């Protein structure tokens, strides 16, 4: 009898082991097929294939958590919002007295008749945020990656609570990872005041077709569906505040007023309906409304992310690199370009075009600083002017091509921003707007040192071992 029990037990164990092995092979095959079809750097694809094939018990769970790049479910929601908004504006658009002409192509929307204002640093942006929250008449919509549990975050939450108690519609959308474990009290206070708070994709999502790798990195603040603040500044002390702070990141935001805000609103509503599982028809008036003209600026709104079939932001950056004739300026905190973008920059530099790259001397991400070194070494050898902002962390995101177009927004020049995250960018085409952004760049350059000067500082060149290790880790992450 004991032998029979032992035999049956061994058989069950073997059956279970074989079943797990077969399921692992099936999952690995599905993941390899999906990775091969996605637009990825060859090194990224190879890294995932190797870890899934040789370490399936590690690679498969890692891919399910971190590997996804596009979501069919979110794409359907985005398409539903866009289609509904398009139907409304075609049928009976609600506009101001003179709605600017609007052109749409794919996921890029261009509008004339906007007012542009450059919010030059964290103090100016913080003050403007408080003023706009105070002056909003009916709606406040804010989306951010990080809401800090600090003086800045708590002050902004208190102001939102006050406005919600006064009857203003307050909606706050937070990324679950960026604001992880910091916002419970803030969310409770806003909800108790009558406001709404939603978290974007749980850190460990249980629903299908969603990966925790997909993060909402957009920074959007909308007031009365008429004004929008966009850029790269999160809502915490490192970015914003009207008190002295020598360590506050060097960054800016953009205030937009006019017809372009309609598309920023639609981007927010698409994210909101996904996070809250609500129907876009609940937001009919918001999606239908197009603000009146407020200035002379032409602005394109470019939304990019897992809810969009292609990669319009990466494509726009690549287009700017390919098409500029004289001078290209890139300001970014993290510089880890994909191979095609890097090769395009090298080709342009080798043809004698002036490329100016402005980075923090040391960012707040050590891995990013190590990963960028080989790219910078090649670009420097090709004649690219590389400048490092020395005083503190440079967090701004800006591209200016031939003084004819400028790109601002939430995206860094790295794989995660250009291919994985939800991002939003504005393309500015008006001379006065670009002049203001150029002036900001010139002011920043006064505190920069050259590549040659930086190379003499301690630990500027990371060890070969650390470079090799980071080159293996970054594609997986």
Buried (B, 14 or more C-beta within 10 A) or exposed (E): EEEEEEEEEEEEEEEEEEEEEEEBEEBBEEBBEBBEEBBBBEBBBEBBBEBBBEEBEEBBEBBBBBBBBBBEBBBEBBBBBBEBBEEBBEEEBBBBEEBBEBEBEEBBBBBBBBBBBBBBBBBBBBBBBBEBBEEBEEBBBBBBBBBBBBBBBBBBBEBBBBBBEEEBBBBBBBBBBBBEEBBEEBBEBBBEBBBBBBBBBEEEBEEEBBBBBBBBBBBBBBBBBBBBBBBBBBBBBBBBBBEEBEEBBBBBBBBBBBBBBBBBBBBBBBBBBBBBEBEBEEBEEBBBBBBBBBBBBBBBBBBBBBBBEEBBBBBBBBEBBEEBEEBBBBBBBBBBBBEEBBEBBBEBBEEEBBBBBBBBBBBBBEBBBBBBBBBBBBBBEBBBBBBBBBEBBBBBBBBBBBBBBBBBBBBBBBBBBBBBBBBBBBBBBBEEBBEBBBEBBEEBBEBBBEBEBBBEEEEBEBEEEBBEBBBEEBBBB
